[in-house]
Amino acid sequence: MKMIFKILVFVSLLMATSLPLQASQAATTRITFHGHAAFEITTPEGQVLFIDPWLNNPMNPDAKNGKNAVDAVRKADYILLTHGHFDHVGDTVALAKKTGARLVTNFELGTNLVRALGFPKDQIGFDTLGNTGGELKIANGEVLVAMTPAIHSSGLDSGPNHPIGYGGNPMGFVVKIKNGPTIYDTGDTAFFSDMREIGRIYHPDVAIVNIGGHFGMEPSEAAHAAELVGAKLVIPDHYKTFPILTQSAAGFFKILDSKHVAHLEMQPGETIEFAGRKLKTQKVENR
């Protein structure tokens, strides 16, 4: 009996110590930056979301030396497109055909991607197509995607012999992950004061903010936007890819420092992890 009692105690202790570990592992969210505006999010339950997957952009290490960056992708469940420009649509069709990923975007852009670029028709539907102001539950309810306003344009280029097609209204996304962080991606947008309301409603842990200028916010405007949103951490994107864009985040970070806003520069190919809503990576600047 003593031996059985000891075994039961041992098993109980083992379960008590392993369950928190399993819960901790299950609550890990990973965000990978693939360069320009392309991000990959892996949820605690293993769902993989890509935002604006121009994976073969010149900043992505997976696209160096003539490699096709889509070949490096092992899984994709959803593709989120903010608007129709080539540097955001990028490798959407190839990625969808390889993985079976469903498309989350506005109705017009999704429909025209099927008609003009051959996106698989059975990988879109009313469960994933929406418009600004709407909220979609995807990934068996683990992820809520809110479609937020963006001030930009959204033309779909289907080739030199075709006029630029209608890409619907440009958008940003708030991605709210169960047992994980809430992420606001501004998409390509000018500054607008209602970014404060997006922050007030969704309380993002992370704000991905375009800082490249010319086609979107200049760094000074982007810093003001980041302050209004009030995210715990700000990550810049959409810069340095082309000579015409802002070539460094230093000026952006200098303004954020003066406003005591935490920030992190992700390098293409780099991944950060969250335990629940808390950043595990220690590169973040303290407030």
N, C-alpha and C positions, 0 to 999 in steps of 0.2 A: 504493500500500500504506500509506503514511504517513497518507493521508486516511482510509482504512478503519479503521486502527488508532485514530486519534483519535475516529472516530465510535463505535467499540466501547467505548473508554474512557469517552466521554461517556454512552453508554447505561448502562454499568455503574454509573457514579457516580449517574446519575439514579435507577436502580432501588434502589441502596443507600440513597439519601436518602428516596425516596418510600415504601419498604416500612415503615420505622419509623413514618412519619406515618400510613399506612393502618392499621397495627396499633394506634397510639394512638387514632385515631378510632374504630376498631372496638371498643375497650375502654371506651368511654364509656357510663356508666349515668346516667340522668336520673331524679330523683325530684321530682314536682310535688305540692304541697299544694293541695287544692281547698277547704279549710275543714273545720271540725269534725273528722271522723275519716277523711275521704276523701283517698286518696293514689293517684297514678298513677306507675307505674314503667316506664321504657323501657329494655330490656336492650341490651347491646352488639350483639346480632344483630337488634335492631329489634322484639322482641316487647313488647307493651304489656299491662301488668297493672294493674287497678284494685282497690284494697282499700276495701271499705265505701263504695260510690259514691253517697252522698247528695249528688249534685252540685248540686242546687237548694237547698242550705242557704243561710241568709241571709248567710253570711260569704263565699261564693264570688263574686268579681267577675263571673264568667260568668253569674250568675243575677240580676244587678242590672237594674233598670228593666224588669221584666216579661219578661226573656229566659229561654229554656229552656236551661240549661247543657248538656244532652245534645246540643244542636245544634252546640256548639263542639267536640265530640269527633270526630276524624277516624278513629281506629282504636282497637279494643280486642280483644285476643285472649283474655284471661282475666279473670274477675271473682272476687275472693276475698272471701267473707263470713265475718266472725267470729261473727255471731249474728243473730237475727231481728228485732231492734227497728227501728222505722221510720227512725231516724236513722242506720242502718247499711245496711239493705236499700235504702232510698232509691230511686234511679232504676235499680236493677238490671235490671228487666224491660225498660224502655224502651231502656236501653243495649245489652242483649243483642239485642233485636230489630233495632236499628239496625246493629250491628256483627258479629253472629254469634259474639260472645264465649262461651266455655265457662265453666261455673260451677264453682268450687272451694269446697266447703264441706262440712258434715257431711251424712250421708245423709238424715236426717229433714228438715232445712231445705230441702235441694235438692228433695226429693220434694214437699214441701208448697208450695214456690214454683211448681212446675208446676201442681199441682192447684188452688191457691187464687188465685194471681195471674197465671197464664198465661205463666210462663216457658217459652220454647220447649223442648219435651221432647227434641229431638234435640241440644240443646246441654248436656246433662248425661249422665253415665254413670259407670261404675265407675272409669274412668281419672281422673276429677276429683272424685268423691265419696269421702270417707273419714271418719275420726274421730280424736279425740285420741290421740296416740301414733304415728299413722301418718305416713309420708313419701310424697309423690307426686312423680314426675318429670314435668314438663310442658315445653311449648315445645321439643319435639324433644330433650329432655334438657338444655337450657341452664339450666333453673331447677329447683331442688328446693324443694318446699314441705313443711315440717314443721308438723304441727298440734299445738299446745301447749295445756296446760290454761289455763283462765280460770275465775275464781270470779265468777259473774254469773247472769243468767237469759237466756232466749232465746225469747220469745213472738213469733209472727207475726200481725200485725194485718191481716186481709183485708177490713176494712170494718165500719161501725157495726152492721150487722145480723148479724154473725157473731161467735162467740166467738173469743178469741185462740187461735190454733193452736199446736201444738207445734213448737218450733224446734230441737229437739235440744240437745246440750250446747254452751254457748258455748266459743269457742276463741281463742287467739292464733295468730299465724303466724310461723315463721322462713322467710324467703325467701332462699335461697342461690343466687346468680347466678354462673355460670361467667364468669371474667375480670372479675368485678364484686364489689360488696360483699355481705355477708350482713346482712340486715335483719330485726330482730325487732320485730314489732308486737304489743304486749300485748293488743290489743283492749280491751274494757271488762272490767275485772277488779278485784277487791280485791287487796291485797298478799298474797302467799304466799311462804314462804321458799324453795320449790323453784325460784323464779326464778334463784337462784344456779346450779342445775344446768343450766337452759337456757343460761345464759352459759358454763358449763364445757364443755358438749357442743358448742355451735355457734359460740362465739367471735364474736358479732355485731360488725360494724363500726358499725352504727346501731341504736339502740333507740328506737322510737316508743312513748311512754308516756302513758297517759291521766292527766290531773292535775285533772280538773274537780270531783272530790268528789261527794258526794250519791249519785250512781249508780255511782261507781267510786272510785278512790283519791283521797284528799285529797293536796294537794301534798307534805306531809311524808312520807306513806307512799310516794308515787310516787318521791320522791328516794331513799328507802331502797331501793326496788326497782331503780332505775337503778344505784345503787352495786353491788348484788349481781350484776346482770346483767353489769356490767363492759364495756359497749360503749365503743368509742372516741368515740362521739358520741351524745348524747341529744337527741331532738326531742320536745317536748310536743304533745299533741293533746287533743281533747275538752274544751275549755274556752272560755269567753267567748261561746259560741253562744246560750245562754239565760241569763236573769238568775239562775237558780238555781245555775248552775255557777260555778266559780272564774273571776274576770274578768281575771286577770293572771297571767303566768308568773313575775313578779318574785320572789315568795316561794320558788317552786320553784328558781329559778336561784340564789338566795342560799344555799340549803342545798347545792346542787350545788357552788357555789364553795368552800364550807367543806370539802367532801369531795374537792376537786380533780378533779371530773368535768366533762369538756368538754360543752358544750351549744350548741344553736342554735335560735333561734325563727324558724320559717318563717311568713311571712305568706301568707294565702290568695292563690293565683295565682302564687306564687313557685316557681321551680325551682332545684334544686342539682344539680351534676354530680360524678361520680366518675370518675377515671382509674384503671381497675382497682379496687383497694380504697381508694384514696386520694382524699379530698375535694379537689376543685379550687376550690370556693368558699371565700373567706377570711373568712367571718363567724364561723367557729367560734372559741369561746374556747379558748385554749391551756391544757393541763393544767399 
